[in-house]
Amino acid sequence: MRRRGACGRAVAVIVALLTVACATVPITGRSQVLLFSDAQVVRLANQHHAKFMADARQKGVIVTPADAESARALDLVHRVGGRIIDAAGLADRHRWEITLVRDRSANASVLPNGKIVVHTGLLPVAKSDAGLAAVLGHEVGHVVARHSAERLSQTMLAQVGVQVANAAVAVYDPRYQAVTAAALGLGAQFGVLLPYSREHESEADHLGILFMAKAGYDPAEAIALWERMETVGGARQPEWVSSHPSPATRRAQLRAWLPQAQRYYQDRSLPLPTR
């Protein structure tokens, strides 16, 4: 009886959290649950970035304008990054910093505290300002949509849900508790967390193609960019076990959003949609 009461209280807490923590993603209008504040997420991002930068300095991989090629690369990432930040309306929200690091992987990241890291391996794949804008627009899209806070919230809710369900099973037959816990954990991973991760990636693609268009970069380059990214990505998992949409899904979605993005490319004075 005591365990049943604890389960009931836990369920009540989850319902209360879901009731008060609803938010809406700008531009797309998707509803989301946020149990972490912007300040909490920024604090975690600050800790992560400080450790990353300390490691990068120790390894000597931070690019400086020591030669003409490095200076051109730094100018590129700062120029494109600045225009994407302005287009997204985030120029005054964070103290933005852009760091270029020597790394062969075609990658970039933007933390919710305004810290951007670009790998040198991305530049040959991006090929142009517009190609780089497609990647940075996508990454800034994660910040605008507050995906970090949502991801933390989803993980916490999934863990609590598994614990509550496991405790409920233990009340009736403790022999199946371990098996049930494993099954519930897999269910949360493949049925909740991975699908939401793919949704976040698609949403960042949608926001990103609008941001790059509004920044003055041809949004059609986003499709070409992700086609090039596919050629350097190596073997891929099936979509249902991946944190990202399949390349085919990604291309189809970008083509569907392209007419909307073209309007902002043709008239950058248009305000971004609110829904």
N, C-alpha and C positions, 0 to 999 in steps of 0.2 A: 504493500500500500504506500509506503514511503517513497519507493521508486516511482510509482505511478504519479504521485503528487509532484515529485521533482520534474518528471517529464511534462506534466501539465503546465507547470510554471515556466519551464524552458520554452514550450510552444507559445505561451502567452507573451514571453519576452520577444521572441522572433516576430510575432504578429505586430507587436507594438513598434519594433524597430522598422519593419517594412512600412508601417503606416506613416511614420514621421520622417523617413529618410528618402522619400521619393523626390526625384529631380528630373529635369528635362535637358537633353543634349541640345545646345544651340544649333541652329540651321536645320538639322535633321528632324528635331522634335521627338526623338525616341525617349521613352521613359526609362529611367535608371534608378537604382538604389545606391545611395552613397552613405555609408556608415562612418566614413573618415572625412574630416574637414580638409580644406585646402592647406591649412597651416600644418596639419599632421603629415600630409603627403609631402609637402615641401621640406619639412624637417628630415624625413627619411631620405628624400632625394639629395639634400645637402650632404648627409653622411655618406651616401653612396658615391657622390661626385668627388668629395674630398679624398676618399680612399682611391678612387680611380686615378685622379690627378697625381696623387703621391706616387702611385705605382708607375704611371706614365713618365713622370720626371725621373724616377730612379732608373727606368729602362732607357731613357733618352729618346723616346719616340715622338715627343711633341715637336711639330714642325714649326720652325721659326723662319723669318725672311732672310736666311743666311745667304741665299743665292737667288738668281733671277727666276728659276723654275719654282722654287718654294714660295717666293713672293707672289708669283702669278697664281699659284694654287690657293694661297691664303686670301688673295684679293677676290678670287672666284667664290669661295665659300662664304666670305663675309658679305659680298655684294648680293648674292642670291639669298642667303639666309636673312639678311636685313629686309629685303623686299617681301619675302614670305611672311615674316613676323608682322610687318606693317599691314599687309593684306588681310591677315587673320585678326587684326585689331588688338594685338598683344604687346605693342611696343612699350606701353606704360605699365604693364602688369608685373613684369619681372626685371631683374638685372641680367639681361641676356649676355651670354658669353659663348663664343664659337671657338672650338678647339679642333685643329686638324692633327691627326696622329698617323704615324707610319704603320700601316697594317694592310696586308694584302687582301683582306676580306672586303667585299663590296657592301659596305654597311654604313649606317649613320644612326644616331639616336638623339632624341630630345627628351630631357627630363622635365617633370612638371615644375621645376624651379627655374626654368629658362636656360639650362646649360645644354648646349648642342655639341656633339662630338661627331666628326666626320672622318672616316677612314680614307687614306689615300687610295686604297684599292677600289673605292667607289668611283673615282673620277674618270678612269678610262671607260667604265661601263656607262656612266652618265653621258659622256661625250660632249655635252654642251651645257650652257646655263639652264636651258629648259629641262634637260634630263635631270640635273641636280635639283631643280625646283620641284620636280615630281616627287623625288624622295623626301626632301625637306618639308614639302607641303603635307605629305602623308604623316611624317613624324610630328609636325606641329598640330596636325589634326587630332592626334592622341591627346595632346595637352588641352586643346579647346574642348574636347569631349570628356575630359577628366577621366580617362580610361584607367589611369593608375589607381585612383580612389575607388572606382567601380570594381576593378579586379580584386583589390584587397577586400572589399566588402563581400564580393561573391565567394571568395575563398573562405572568409570567416563564416558566412552563412552556411556554406556547404559543410564545413567542419562541424558546426553546431548541429546541423540537421542530421548528419551521420551519427553523432554522439547521442542525440535524442532517440533516433530510431533504434540504435544499438541497445540503449538502455531499456527501451520498451520491449525488445525481443528478450532481453535477459530476464524480465519479469515473468515471462511465460515459459521460457525454456532456455536456461543458461548454456546448455550444451551447444547451441547453434550460434552463440554470440560471436565467436571468432570468425566463423564462415560468413555470417551476416555482415560483420564489420568490413571484411574484405570486399564483399559484393557491393555494399553500399558505397565504399570508397571508389571502386571502379565506376559505379553508376554516376557518382558525382563528377568524376573526371571526364568521362566520355559523354555523359548526358547533359551536363551543365557547364563546366568550366571550359572545355574545348570549344563547344558551340558558341559560347559567349566570346571567347578569344577570336574566333573567326569573324564573328559579327563586329567586334572592335576593329579588326583589320580592314574589313570592308567599309566600315563607317569612316575610318581614317583615309581610305582611298577616296571616298566621296568628298569629304571635306578638303582633302589635299588637292584634288583636281580643280576645285573652285578657288582655292587660295592661289594656286599657281597661275590660273587664268586672270584673276583679279590683280595679281602682281605683274602682269604683262607678258606671261610666258604661254606659248601655244599649248593648250591642254591636250591636244592630240599626241604630244610627245610623251604623255604619261603612259599611253598604251605601248608605244615603241620602247620606252624605258623598261617596263615590266617584262616585255618580250625578251629584251637583252638580259635582264636579271635572271630569267628562267634558264638561259643557256649557261650561266656560271654557277647555278645553284646546286648542280649535281643531282643525284637520285632523290626522289621525293616520296614521302609517305602518302597513302590514300588520304583524301580530304577528311574523312570522318575521324581519323586518329591524329590529325594535324592541328596546330594552333593557327594556321593560316589557310585561307581559301586556296583551292587549286589554281594554277595559272590560267586554266580555261575559264573558271568562274570569275577570276579577277578581270580578265580581258573583257568578258561579256558585260560585267557590271560597269566598267569604265566606258565602254562604248555606249551603254544606256545613259550614262550621266554626261556624255560629251556634249550633246546639244545644249544642255543647261549651262555647262562651263563655257561654251563658246560665246554665250551672251555676255558673260563678264569679261571675256577676252576682247570682244568687240567694243564694249563700253565699260571701262573700269570704274566709272562713277556710279554704276548701279550698286545699291546696297545689297549685301548678302541676305538671303532669305532668313526669316525668323523661325520658320517651320520647314 
